[in-house]
Amino acid sequence: MTEIPEDAKAETLRVQAAALRAVREAGAPRVALLKQADEELNETVKPVVLAAARTGAAPSRIRAEAHIGTSLLYRWMEEAGIPIRAKKQTPKIKP
């Protein structure tokens, strides 16, 4: 049987599909564990983070001590009704 270019592409796609299935199977337990850990840790971390924010502690210090990102901190603060400083407007430089 004569091979055509599509045969080579099809074989490459089969190999990639098998590799991606293996990645999905290996990654599934990781996703479940990370989700569980995130839920459990947020139950203990979120209240103390918000308590610190209510005292006026600097957001950068709260983030550093809690090992959380900016967007998560500000989302929690917004949900809790804690005022958030407006973003600084960076001046636009005209070319």
N, C-alpha and C positions, 0 to 999 in steps of 0.2 A: 504494500500500500504506500502510495506517495504521500509524504507529509506536506501539509500546507502551513503557512505562517500562523493561522488561527489555532492549529494544534499545539504549537509551542506556547502561545498565549494562554490557551486553556489549561495546559499543564502547570504553567506558572501560577495561574489563578487557583488551581486545586491545591498547590503547595502552600500558597499564601493563606487560603481559607483554613487549611489544617493547622497552620501555625497560629492563626488568630483564634481558632477554637481552643487551642491549648492555652493561649494567653487568657482568654475569658474564663476558662475553668480554673486556672491557677489564681486569677485575680478575684474571683467571686468570694472566697472566704475572707480575703483582705478587706474588701468593701464592707462585708457584714460586720467584721470586728471593729473597723474604724467607725462605722455608724454607731455601734453599741457603745464604744468608748467615748465618742463625742457626746452622745446623749447623757451618759452617766457623769462625765466630767462637767458638762455644762450645768447640771443640776447643782453641783457644788461650787463651781467657779463663777457662774453668772451672778448669784446673789452678792458675793463679796466684791466682785468687780463693780457692780452697781452701787454698793455701799461706799466704796472708795470714790467713785465718781461723784456721789452726793456730797462728800466731804470737800470737794473741790480739788482733789488730787489731779495732777497733770495727766492727761490722756496718754501721753507717751510713756510715762512711768507705769501707769496701769497696764498698758499693753505689754511692756517689757516684763513686768512681774508676773502677769497672767499667761504670758506666751500666747497671745492672741493677736490677730490682725486688726488693722485700723477699721476696716469695713464692719467686722463683727462687733467691735466695741461700739462704734457709732450706731449700729443697728440696735443693739441692746439698749443704749442710752436713749435713742429716739423712742423705742417701744415703751420704755419706762417713764417717758416724759421729762427726761433730764435735758436741759438746754445744751445745745451744741453750738460752738462758735462757728460763725459763717466762714466759708472758705475764703482765703485771701485771693483777690483778683490779681492775676499776673498781667502786667501791662503787655499789650501786643506791640511788637516791634515791627514797624513798617519797613519794608525793604528799600 
